[in-house]
Amino acid sequence: MAFETLSELRVRYAETDQMGVVYHANYLVWCEIGRTDFIRRTGRSYADLEREGVMLAVSEASMRYHASARYDDPIQVFTSLSALGSRGMTFAYRIVRADTGSTLVSASTSLVCINREGRLCTLPADVRAWLEAAMQGDTRAIHGGPGTDA
């Protein structure tokens, strides 16, 4: 079973347009929140990875809008790691309205590993092993791996 995290938030007024609907680009911000939470809940943080010299850059984003969110709506972002390669990964997101369960957006982002100079590089073996465990839902490996409090 794939590991999935849940991030919860409420639509802020600043995230809406003149019609009171969430501006489309804000869903990408919510994906970033989901991705950051996913990484943290599997034992590391983006800051940890960057200190280790692992930088992750978004190389592709895809979004399918199903319905609109409005100011103060409760939002849930479900995030999973859907693909992992030697130099990158793809995250899948399902953004729903928490009180109705209706899907607002399905999305994915692909990220590549770059070094401090901004050049494409291979994911370090320990990072890849940690992410493989997360992708497979191996909670023992996730929470017992490097950088964890367990």
Chimera marker file (.cmm) of the C-alpha trace (Angstrom):
<marker_set name="trace">
<marker id="1" x="0.000" y="0.000" z="0.000" r="1" g="1" b="0" radius="0.5"/>
<marker id="2" x="1.349" y="3.423" z="-0.936" r="1" g="1" b="0" radius="0.5"/>
<marker id="3" x="1.958" y="5.913" z="1.826" r="1" g="1" b="0" radius="0.5"/>
<marker id="4" x="-0.254" y="9.009" z="1.689" r="1" g="1" b="0" radius="0.5"/>
<marker id="5" x="-0.227" y="12.091" z="3.869" r="1" g="1" b="0" radius="0.5"/>
<marker id="6" x="-3.028" y="14.476" z="4.702" r="1" g="1" b="0" radius="0.5"/>
<marker id="7" x="-2.523" y="18.229" z="5.016" r="1" g="1" b="0" radius="0.5"/>
<marker id="8" x="-5.388" y="20.442" z="6.156" r="1" g="1" b="0" radius="0.5"/>
<marker id="9" x="-5.945" y="24.159" z="5.667" r="1" g="1" b="0" radius="0.5"/>
<marker id="10" x="-8.649" y="26.758" z="5.146" r="1" g="1" b="0" radius="0.5"/>
<marker id="11" x="-8.937" y="29.021" z="2.145" r="1" g="1" b="0" radius="0.5"/>
<marker id="12" x="-7.619" y="32.444" z="3.064" r="1" g="1" b="0" radius="0.5"/>
<marker id="13" x="-9.176" y="35.599" z="1.650" r="1" g="1" b="0" radius="0.5"/>
<marker id="14" x="-5.905" y="36.499" z="-0.099" r="1" g="1" b="0" radius="0.5"/>
<marker id="15" x="-6.111" y="33.232" z="-2.063" r="1" g="1" b="0" radius="0.5"/>
<marker id="16" x="-9.351" y="34.223" z="-3.797" r="1" g="1" b="0" radius="0.5"/>
<marker id="17" x="-9.987" y="36.330" z="-6.872" r="1" g="1" b="0" radius="0.5"/>
<marker id="18" x="-12.519" y="39.123" z="-7.389" r="1" g="1" b="0" radius="0.5"/>
<marker id="19" x="-15.300" y="36.530" z="-7.738" r="1" g="1" b="0" radius="0.5"/>
<marker id="20" x="-14.469" y="34.939" z="-4.370" r="1" g="1" b="0" radius="0.5"/>
<marker id="21" x="-13.089" y="31.785" z="-6.006" r="1" g="1" b="0" radius="0.5"/>
<marker id="22" x="-9.616" y="30.412" z="-5.239" r="1" g="1" b="0" radius="0.5"/>
<marker id="23" x="-7.193" y="31.713" z="-7.853" r="1" g="1" b="0" radius="0.5"/>
<marker id="24" x="-5.897" y="28.740" z="-9.874" r="1" g="1" b="0" radius="0.5"/>
<marker id="25" x="-2.197" y="29.169" z="-9.029" r="1" g="1" b="0" radius="0.5"/>
<marker id="26" x="-2.883" y="28.754" z="-5.312" r="1" g="1" b="0" radius="0.5"/>
<marker id="27" x="-3.534" y="25.050" z="-5.837" r="1" g="1" b="0" radius="0.5"/>
<marker id="28" x="0.164" y="24.712" z="-6.726" r="1" g="1" b="0" radius="0.5"/>
<marker id="29" x="1.025" y="26.323" z="-3.373" r="1" g="1" b="0" radius="0.5"/>
<marker id="30" x="-1.213" y="23.764" z="-1.660" r="1" g="1" b="0" radius="0.5"/>
<marker id="31" x="0.601" y="20.982" z="-3.538" r="1" g="1" b="0" radius="0.5"/>
<marker id="32" x="3.860" y="22.353" z="-2.166" r="1" g="1" b="0" radius="0.5"/>
<marker id="33" x="2.399" y="22.270" z="1.348" r="1" g="1" b="0" radius="0.5"/>
<marker id="34" x="1.376" y="18.645" z="0.762" r="1" g="1" b="0" radius="0.5"/>
<marker id="35" x="4.797" y="17.701" z="-0.634" r="1" g="1" b="0" radius="0.5"/>
<marker id="36" x="6.638" y="19.401" z="2.220" r="1" g="1" b="0" radius="0.5"/>
<marker id="37" x="4.399" y="17.655" z="4.781" r="1" g="1" b="0" radius="0.5"/>
<marker id="38" x="4.905" y="14.318" z="3.007" r="1" g="1" b="0" radius="0.5"/>
<marker id="39" x="8.686" y="14.640" z="3.184" r="1" g="1" b="0" radius="0.5"/>
<marker id="40" x="8.624" y="15.752" z="6.823" r="1" g="1" b="0" radius="0.5"/>
<marker id="41" x="6.269" y="12.945" z="7.879" r="1" g="1" b="0" radius="0.5"/>
<marker id="42" x="8.523" y="10.361" z="6.289" r="1" g="1" b="0" radius="0.5"/>
<marker id="43" x="11.481" y="11.366" z="8.429" r="1" g="1" b="0" radius="0.5"/>
<marker id="44" x="13.278" y="14.331" z="6.922" r="1" g="1" b="0" radius="0.5"/>
<marker id="45" x="12.558" y="17.909" z="5.930" r="1" g="1" b="0" radius="0.5"/>
<marker id="46" x="13.364" y="19.902" z="2.831" r="1" g="1" b="0" radius="0.5"/>
<marker id="47" x="15.825" y="21.845" z="4.981" r="1" g="1" b="0" radius="0.5"/>
<marker id="48" x="17.556" y="18.567" z="5.979" r="1" g="1" b="0" radius="0.5"/>
<marker id="49" x="17.847" y="17.551" z="2.336" r="1" g="1" b="0" radius="0.5"/>
<marker id="50" x="19.232" y="20.928" z="1.310" r="1" g="1" b="0" radius="0.5"/>
<marker id="51" x="21.809" y="20.823" z="4.124" r="1" g="1" b="0" radius="0.5"/>
<marker id="52" x="22.865" y="17.452" z="2.671" r="1" g="1" b="0" radius="0.5"/>
<marker id="53" x="23.249" y="19.085" z="-0.755" r="1" g="1" b="0" radius="0.5"/>
<marker id="54" x="20.080" y="17.564" z="-2.231" r="1" g="1" b="0" radius="0.5"/>
<marker id="55" x="18.035" y="20.214" z="-3.993" r="1" g="1" b="0" radius="0.5"/>
<marker id="56" x="14.702" y="19.336" z="-5.586" r="1" g="1" b="0" radius="0.5"/>
<marker id="57" x="13.431" y="21.497" z="-8.435" r="1" g="1" b="0" radius="0.5"/>
<marker id="58" x="9.974" y="21.216" z="-9.961" r="1" g="1" b="0" radius="0.5"/>
<marker id="59" x="10.403" y="20.246" z="-13.611" r="1" g="1" b="0" radius="0.5"/>
<marker id="60" x="6.746" y="19.650" z="-14.492" r="1" g="1" b="0" radius="0.5"/>
<marker id="61" x="3.312" y="20.337" z="-13.011" r="1" g="1" b="0" radius="0.5"/>
<marker id="62" x="-0.068" y="19.098" z="-14.148" r="1" g="1" b="0" radius="0.5"/>
<marker id="63" x="-3.453" y="20.035" z="-12.722" r="1" g="1" b="0" radius="0.5"/>
<marker id="64" x="-7.024" y="19.011" z="-13.474" r="1" g="1" b="0" radius="0.5"/>
<marker id="65" x="-9.647" y="21.324" z="-12.009" r="1" g="1" b="0" radius="0.5"/>
<marker id="66" x="-12.901" y="19.596" z="-11.027" r="1" g="1" b="0" radius="0.5"/>
<marker id="67" x="-14.631" y="22.224" z="-8.861" r="1" g="1" b="0" radius="0.5"/>
<marker id="68" x="-13.937" y="25.597" z="-7.243" r="1" g="1" b="0" radius="0.5"/>
<marker id="69" x="-13.035" y="26.369" z="-3.671" r="1" g="1" b="0" radius="0.5"/>
<marker id="70" x="-14.102" y="29.586" z="-1.974" r="1" g="1" b="0" radius="0.5"/>
<marker id="71" x="-13.044" y="31.717" z="0.963" r="1" g="1" b="0" radius="0.5"/>
<marker id="72" x="-12.985" y="29.844" z="4.309" r="1" g="1" b="0" radius="0.5"/>
<marker id="73" x="-13.660" y="26.414" z="2.758" r="1" g="1" b="0" radius="0.5"/>
<marker id="74" x="-11.909" y="23.626" z="4.682" r="1" g="1" b="0" radius="0.5"/>
<marker id="75" x="-9.374" y="21.950" z="2.380" r="1" g="1" b="0" radius="0.5"/>
<marker id="76" x="-7.573" y="18.610" z="2.552" r="1" g="1" b="0" radius="0.5"/>
<marker id="77" x="-4.535" y="17.804" z="0.435" r="1" g="1" b="0" radius="0.5"/>
<marker id="78" x="-3.758" y="14.103" z="0.042" r="1" g="1" b="0" radius="0.5"/>
<marker id="79" x="-0.186" y="13.539" z="-1.168" r="1" g="1" b="0" radius="0.5"/>
<marker id="80" x="1.647" y="10.408" z="-2.274" r="1" g="1" b="0" radius="0.5"/>
<marker id="81" x="4.873" y="9.623" z="-4.086" r="1" g="1" b="0" radius="0.5"/>
<marker id="82" x="3.804" y="8.011" z="-7.364" r="1" g="1" b="0" radius="0.5"/>
<marker id="83" x="7.126" y="7.491" z="-9.164" r="1" g="1" b="0" radius="0.5"/>
<marker id="84" x="10.805" y="7.483" z="-8.277" r="1" g="1" b="0" radius="0.5"/>
<marker id="85" x="13.799" y="7.423" z="-10.583" r="1" g="1" b="0" radius="0.5"/>
<marker id="86" x="17.544" y="7.799" z="-10.255" r="1" g="1" b="0" radius="0.5"/>
<marker id="87" x="17.362" y="11.594" z="-10.711" r="1" g="1" b="0" radius="0.5"/>
<marker id="88" x="13.850" y="12.536" z="-9.751" r="1" g="1" b="0" radius="0.5"/>
<marker id="89" x="10.377" y="11.737" z="-8.533" r="1" g="1" b="0" radius="0.5"/>
<marker id="90" x="6.707" y="12.445" z="-9.116" r="1" g="1" b="0" radius="0.5"/>
<marker id="91" x="4.167" y="13.323" z="-6.464" r="1" g="1" b="0" radius="0.5"/>
<marker id="92" x="0.410" y="12.890" z="-6.873" r="1" g="1" b="0" radius="0.5"/>
<marker id="93" x="-2.124" y="15.115" z="-5.117" r="1" g="1" b="0" radius="0.5"/>
<marker id="94" x="-5.836" y="15.029" z="-4.521" r="1" g="1" b="0" radius="0.5"/>
<marker id="95" x="-7.221" y="18.302" z="-3.185" r="1" g="1" b="0" radius="0.5"/>
<marker id="96" x="-10.705" y="17.976" z="-1.708" r="1" g="1" b="0" radius="0.5"/>
<marker id="97" x="-13.196" y="20.082" z="0.164" r="1" g="1" b="0" radius="0.5"/>
<marker id="98" x="-13.037" y="18.582" z="3.664" r="1" g="1" b="0" radius="0.5"/>
<marker id="99" x="-16.674" y="19.058" z="4.645" r="1" g="1" b="0" radius="0.5"/>
<marker id="100" x="-18.164" y="17.478" z="1.513" r="1" g="1" b="0" radius="0.5"/>
<marker id="101" x="-15.356" y="15.195" z="0.313" r="1" g="1" b="0" radius="0.5"/>
<marker id="102" x="-15.739" y="16.560" z="-3.203" r="1" g="1" b="0" radius="0.5"/>
<marker id="103" x="-12.585" y="16.569" z="-5.312" r="1" g="1" b="0" radius="0.5"/>
<marker id="104" x="-11.486" y="20.047" z="-6.325" r="1" g="1" b="0" radius="0.5"/>
<marker id="105" x="-8.209" y="19.301" z="-8.093" r="1" g="1" b="0" radius="0.5"/>
<marker id="106" x="-6.117" y="16.287" z="-9.053" r="1" g="1" b="0" radius="0.5"/>
<marker id="107" x="-2.512" y="17.169" z="-9.697" r="1" g="1" b="0" radius="0.5"/>
<marker id="108" x="1.010" y="15.905" z="-10.061" r="1" g="1" b="0" radius="0.5"/>
<marker id="109" x="4.438" y="17.476" z="-9.889" r="1" g="1" b="0" radius="0.5"/>
<marker id="110" x="7.710" y="16.026" z="-11.097" r="1" g="1" b="0" radius="0.5"/>
<marker id="111" x="10.898" y="17.079" z="-9.370" r="1" g="1" b="0" radius="0.5"/>
<marker id="112" x="14.511" y="16.576" z="-10.356" r="1" g="1" b="0" radius="0.5"/>
<marker id="113" x="17.547" y="16.443" z="-8.120" r="1" g="1" b="0" radius="0.5"/>
<marker id="114" x="20.047" y="19.229" z="-8.701" r="1" g="1" b="0" radius="0.5"/>
<marker id="115" x="23.318" y="20.097" z="-7.012" r="1" g="1" b="0" radius="0.5"/>
<marker id="116" x="24.246" y="23.449" z="-5.472" r="1" g="1" b="0" radius="0.5"/>
<marker id="117" x="25.363" y="24.686" z="-8.900" r="1" g="1" b="0" radius="0.5"/>
<marker id="118" x="21.924" y="23.933" z="-10.346" r="1" g="1" b="0" radius="0.5"/>
<marker id="119" x="23.039" y="20.961" z="-12.437" r="1" g="1" b="0" radius="0.5"/>
<marker id="120" x="21.036" y="17.756" z="-12.703" r="1" g="1" b="0" radius="0.5"/>
<marker id="121" x="22.460" y="14.999" z="-10.502" r="1" g="1" b="0" radius="0.5"/>
<marker id="122" x="21.642" y="11.548" z="-9.163" r="1" g="1" b="0" radius="0.5"/>
<marker id="123" x="19.683" y="11.168" z="-5.934" r="1" g="1" b="0" radius="0.5"/>
<marker id="124" x="22.001" y="9.913" z="-3.168" r="1" g="1" b="0" radius="0.5"/>
<marker id="125" x="21.483" y="6.194" z="-2.459" r="1" g="1" b="0" radius="0.5"/>
<marker id="126" x="20.243" y="6.772" z="1.106" r="1" g="1" b="0" radius="0.5"/>
<marker id="127" x="17.701" y="9.374" z="-0.048" r="1" g="1" b="0" radius="0.5"/>
<marker id="128" x="16.446" y="7.076" z="-2.784" r="1" g="1" b="0" radius="0.5"/>
<marker id="129" x="16.131" y="4.133" z="-0.353" r="1" g="1" b="0" radius="0.5"/>
<marker id="130" x="14.211" y="6.337" z="2.092" r="1" g="1" b="0" radius="0.5"/>
<marker id="131" x="11.856" y="7.552" z="-0.647" r="1" g="1" b="0" radius="0.5"/>
<marker id="132" x="11.360" y="3.999" z="-1.978" r="1" g="1" b="0" radius="0.5"/>
<marker id="133" x="10.287" y="2.936" z="1.521" r="1" g="1" b="0" radius="0.5"/>
<marker id="134" x="7.869" y="5.874" z="1.662" r="1" g="1" b="0" radius="0.5"/>
<marker id="135" x="6.463" y="5.044" z="-1.749" r="1" g="1" b="0" radius="0.5"/>
<marker id="136" x="5.805" y="1.453" z="-0.691" r="1" g="1" b="0" radius="0.5"/>
<marker id="137" x="4.281" y="2.441" z="2.658" r="1" g="1" b="0" radius="0.5"/>
<marker id="138" x="7.038" y="0.732" z="4.668" r="1" g="1" b="0" radius="0.5"/>
<marker id="139" x="6.401" y="2.694" z="7.860" r="1" g="1" b="0" radius="0.5"/>
<marker id="140" x="9.119" y="0.797" z="9.748" r="1" g="1" b="0" radius="0.5"/>
<marker id="141" x="11.730" y="2.001" z="7.259" r="1" g="1" b="0" radius="0.5"/>
<marker id="142" x="10.149" y="5.447" z="7.002" r="1" g="1" b="0" radius="0.5"/>
<marker id="143" x="10.154" y="6.200" z="10.688" r="1" g="1" b="0" radius="0.5"/>
<marker id="144" x="13.303" y="4.295" z="11.562" r="1" g="1" b="0" radius="0.5"/>
<marker id="145" x="15.439" y="5.689" z="8.745" r="1" g="1" b="0" radius="0.5"/>
<marker id="146" x="17.994" y="8.490" z="8.669" r="1" g="1" b="0" radius="0.5"/>
<marker id="147" x="16.995" y="11.841" z="10.057" r="1" g="1" b="0" radius="0.5"/>
<marker id="148" x="14.116" y="10.528" z="12.159" r="1" g="1" b="0" radius="0.5"/>
<marker id="149" x="13.325" y="10.974" z="15.801" r="1" g="1" b="0" radius="0.5"/>
<marker id="150" x="12.315" y="7.314" z="16.142" r="1" g="1" b="0" radius="0.5"/>
<link id1="1" id2="2" r="1" g="1" b="0" radius="0.2"/>
<link id1="2" id2="3" r="1" g="1" b="0" radius="0.2"/>
<link id1="3" id2="4" r="1" g="1" b="0" radius="0.2"/>
<link id1="4" id2="5" r="1" g="1" b="0" radius="0.2"/>
<link id1="5" id2="6" r="1" g="1" b="0" radius="0.2"/>
<link id1="6" id2="7" r="1" g="1" b="0" radius="0.2"/>
<link id1="7" id2="8" r="1" g="1" b="0" radius="0.2"/>
<link id1="8" id2="9" r="1" g="1" b="0" radius="0.2"/>
<link id1="9" id2="10" r="1" g="1" b="0" radius="0.2"/>
<link id1="10" id2="11" r="1" g="1" b="0" radius="0.2"/>
<link id1="11" id2="12" r="1" g="1" b="0" radius="0.2"/>
<link id1="12" id2="13" r="1" g="1" b="0" radius="0.2"/>
<link id1="13" id2="14" r="1" g="1" b="0" radius="0.2"/>
<link id1="14" id2="15" r="1" g="1" b="0" radius="0.2"/>
<link id1="15" id2="16" r="1" g="1" b="0" radius="0.2"/>
<link id1="16" id2="17" r="1" g="1" b="0" radius="0.2"/>
<link id1="17" id2="18" r="1" g="1" b="0" radius="0.2"/>
<link id1="18" id2="19" r="1" g="1" b="0" radius="0.2"/>
<link id1="19" id2="20" r="1" g="1" b="0" radius="0.2"/>
<link id1="20" id2="21" r="1" g="1" b="0" radius="0.2"/>
<link id1="21" id2="22" r="1" g="1" b="0" radius="0.2"/>
<link id1="22" id2="23" r="1" g="1" b="0" radius="0.2"/>
<link id1="23" id2="24" r="1" g="1" b="0" radius="0.2"/>
<link id1="24" id2="25" r="1" g="1" b="0" radius="0.2"/>
<link id1="25" id2="26" r="1" g="1" b="0" radius="0.2"/>
<link id1="26" id2="27" r="1" g="1" b="0" radius="0.2"/>
<link id1="27" id2="28" r="1" g="1" b="0" radius="0.2"/>
<link id1="28" id2="29" r="1" g="1" b="0" radius="0.2"/>
<link id1="29" id2="30" r="1" g="1" b="0" radius="0.2"/>
<link id1="30" id2="31" r="1" g="1" b="0" radius="0.2"/>
<link id1="31" id2="32" r="1" g="1" b="0" radius="0.2"/>
<link id1="32" id2="33" r="1" g="1" b="0" radius="0.2"/>
<link id1="33" id2="34" r="1" g="1" b="0" radius="0.2"/>
<link id1="34" id2="35" r="1" g="1" b="0" radius="0.2"/>
<link id1="35" id2="36" r="1" g="1" b="0" radius="0.2"/>
<link id1="36" id2="37" r="1" g="1" b="0" radius="0.2"/>
<link id1="37" id2="38" r="1" g="1" b="0" radius="0.2"/>
<link id1="38" id2="39" r="1" g="1" b="0" radius="0.2"/>
<link id1="39" id2="40" r="1" g="1" b="0" radius="0.2"/>
<link id1="40" id2="41" r="1" g="1" b="0" radius="0.2"/>
<link id1="41" id2="42" r="1" g="1" b="0" radius="0.2"/>
<link id1="42" id2="43" r="1" g="1" b="0" radius="0.2"/>
<link id1="43" id2="44" r="1" g="1" b="0" radius="0.2"/>
<link id1="44" id2="45" r="1" g="1" b="0" radius="0.2"/>
<link id1="45" id2="46" r="1" g="1" b="0" radius="0.2"/>
<link id1="46" id2="47" r="1" g="1" b="0" radius="0.2"/>
<link id1="47" id2="48" r="1" g="1" b="0" radius="0.2"/>
<link id1="48" id2="49" r="1" g="1" b="0" radius="0.2"/>
<link id1="49" id2="50" r="1" g="1" b="0" radius="0.2"/>
<link id1="50" id2="51" r="1" g="1" b="0" radius="0.2"/>
<link id1="51" id2="52" r="1" g="1" b="0" radius="0.2"/>
<link id1="52" id2="53" r="1" g="1" b="0" radius="0.2"/>
<link id1="53" id2="54" r="1" g="1" b="0" radius="0.2"/>
<link id1="54" id2="55" r="1" g="1" b="0" radius="0.2"/>
<link id1="55" id2="56" r="1" g="1" b="0" radius="0.2"/>
<link id1="56" id2="57" r="1" g="1" b="0" radius="0.2"/>
<link id1="57" id2="58" r="1" g="1" b="0" radius="0.2"/>
<link id1="58" id2="59" r="1" g="1" b="0" radius="0.2"/>
<link id1="59" id2="60" r="1" g="1" b="0" radius="0.2"/>
<link id1="60" id2="61" r="1" g="1" b="0" radius="0.2"/>
<link id1="61" id2="62" r="1" g="1" b="0" radius="0.2"/>
<link id1="62" id2="63" r="1" g="1" b="0" radius="0.2"/>
<link id1="63" id2="64" r="1" g="1" b="0" radius="0.2"/>
<link id1="64" id2="65" r="1" g="1" b="0" radius="0.2"/>
<link id1="65" id2="66" r="1" g="1" b="0" radius="0.2"/>
<link id1="66" id2="67" r="1" g="1" b="0" radius="0.2"/>
<link id1="67" id2="68" r="1" g="1" b="0" radius="0.2"/>
<link id1="68" id2="69" r="1" g="1" b="0" radius="0.2"/>
<link id1="69" id2="70" r="1" g="1" b="0" radius="0.2"/>
<link id1="70" id2="71" r="1" g="1" b="0" radius="0.2"/>
<link id1="71" id2="72" r="1" g="1" b="0" radius="0.2"/>
<link id1="72" id2="73" r="1" g="1" b="0" radius="0.2"/>
<link id1="73" id2="74" r="1" g="1" b="0" radius="0.2"/>
<link id1="74" id2="75" r="1" g="1" b="0" radius="0.2"/>
<link id1="75" id2="76" r="1" g="1" b="0" radius="0.2"/>
<link id1="76" id2="77" r="1" g="1" b="0" radius="0.2"/>
<link id1="77" id2="78" r="1" g="1" b="0" radius="0.2"/>
<link id1="78" id2="79" r="1" g="1" b="0" radius="0.2"/>
<link id1="79" id2="80" r="1" g="1" b="0" radius="0.2"/>
<link id1="80" id2="81" r="1" g="1" b="0" radius="0.2"/>
<link id1="81" id2="82" r="1" g="1" b="0" radius="0.2"/>
<link id1="82" id2="83" r="1" g="1" b="0" radius="0.2"/>
<link id1="83" id2="84" r="1" g="1" b="0" radius="0.2"/>
<link id1="84" id2="85" r="1" g="1" b="0" radius="0.2"/>
<link id1="85" id2="86" r="1" g="1" b="0" radius="0.2"/>
<link id1="86" id2="87" r="1" g="1" b="0" radius="0.2"/>
<link id1="87" id2="88" r="1" g="1" b="0" radius="0.2"/>
<link id1="88" id2="89" r="1" g="1" b="0" radius="0.2"/>
<link id1="89" id2="90" r="1" g="1" b="0" radius="0.2"/>
<link id1="90" id2="91" r="1" g="1" b="0" radius="0.2"/>
<link id1="91" id2="92" r="1" g="1" b="0" radius="0.2"/>
<link id1="92" id2="93" r="1" g="1" b="0" radius="0.2"/>
<link id1="93" id2="94" r="1" g="1" b="0" radius="0.2"/>
<link id1="94" id2="95" r="1" g="1" b="0" radius="0.2"/>
<link id1="95" id2="96" r="1" g="1" b="0" radius="0.2"/>
<link id1="96" id2="97" r="1" g="1" b="0" radius="0.2"/>
<link id1="97" id2="98" r="1" g="1" b="0" radius="0.2"/>
<link id1="98" id2="99" r="1" g="1" b="0" radius="0.2"/>
<link id1="99" id2="100" r="1" g="1" b="0" radius="0.2"/>
<link id1="100" id2="101" r="1" g="1" b="0" radius="0.2"/>
<link id1="101" id2="102" r="1" g="1" b="0" radius="0.2"/>
<link id1="102" id2="103" r="1" g="1" b="0" radius="0.2"/>
<link id1="103" id2="104" r="1" g="1" b="0" radius="0.2"/>
<link id1="104" id2="105" r="1" g="1" b="0" radius="0.2"/>
<link id1="105" id2="106" r="1" g="1" b="0" radius="0.2"/>
<link id1="106" id2="107" r="1" g="1" b="0" radius="0.2"/>
<link id1="107" id2="108" r="1" g="1" b="0" radius="0.2"/>
<link id1="108" id2="109" r="1" g="1" b="0" radius="0.2"/>
<link id1="109" id2="110" r="1" g="1" b="0" radius="0.2"/>
<link id1="110" id2="111" r="1" g="1" b="0" radius="0.2"/>
<link id1="111" id2="112" r="1" g="1" b="0" radius="0.2"/>
<link id1="112" id2="113" r="1" g="1" b="0" radius="0.2"/>
<link id1="113" id2="114" r="1" g="1" b="0" radius="0.2"/>
<link id1="114" id2="115" r="1" g="1" b="0" radius="0.2"/>
<link id1="115" id2="116" r="1" g="1" b="0" radius="0.2"/>
<link id1="116" id2="117" r="1" g="1" b="0" radius="0.2"/>
<link id1="117" id2="118" r="1" g="1" b="0" radius="0.2"/>
<link id1="118" id2="119" r="1" g="1" b="0" radius="0.2"/>
<link id1="119" id2="120" r="1" g="1" b="0" radius="0.2"/>
<link id1="120" id2="121" r="1" g="1" b="0" radius="0.2"/>
<link id1="121" id2="122" r="1" g="1" b="0" radius="0.2"/>
<link id1="122" id2="123" r="1" g="1" b="0" radius="0.2"/>
<link id1="123" id2="124" r="1" g="1" b="0" radius="0.2"/>
<link id1="124" id2="125" r="1" g="1" b="0" radius="0.2"/>
<link id1="125" id2="126" r="1" g="1" b="0" radius="0.2"/>
<link id1="126" id2="127" r="1" g="1" b="0" radius="0.2"/>
<link id1="127" id2="128" r="1" g="1" b="0" radius="0.2"/>
<link id1="128" id2="129" r="1" g="1" b="0" radius="0.2"/>
<link id1="129" id2="130" r="1" g="1" b="0" radius="0.2"/>
<link id1="130" id2="131" r="1" g="1" b="0" radius="0.2"/>
<link id1="131" id2="132" r="1" g="1" b="0" radius="0.2"/>
<link id1="132" id2="133" r="1" g="1" b="0" radius="0.2"/>
<link id1="133" id2="134" r="1" g="1" b="0" radius="0.2"/>
<link id1="134" id2="135" r="1" g="1" b="0" radius="0.2"/>
<link id1="135" id2="136" r="1" g="1" b="0" radius="0.2"/>
<link id1="136" id2="137" r="1" g="1" b="0" radius="0.2"/>
<link id1="137" id2="138" r="1" g="1" b="0" radius="0.2"/>
<link id1="138" id2="139" r="1" g="1" b="0" radius="0.2"/>
<link id1="139" id2="140" r="1" g="1" b="0" radius="0.2"/>
<link id1="140" id2="141" r="1" g="1" b="0" radius="0.2"/>
<link id1="141" id2="142" r="1" g="1" b="0" radius="0.2"/>
<link id1="142" id2="143" r="1" g="1" b="0" radius="0.2"/>
<link id1="143" id2="144" r="1" g="1" b="0" radius="0.2"/>
<link id1="144" id2="145" r="1" g="1" b="0" radius="0.2"/>
<link id1="145" id2="146" r="1" g="1" b="0" radius="0.2"/>
<link id1="146" id2="147" r="1" g="1" b="0" radius="0.2"/>
<link id1="147" id2="148" r="1" g="1" b="0" radius="0.2"/>
<link id1="148" id2="149" r="1" g="1" b="0" radius="0.2"/>
<link id1="149" id2="150" r="1" g="1" b="0" radius="0.2"/>
</marker_set>
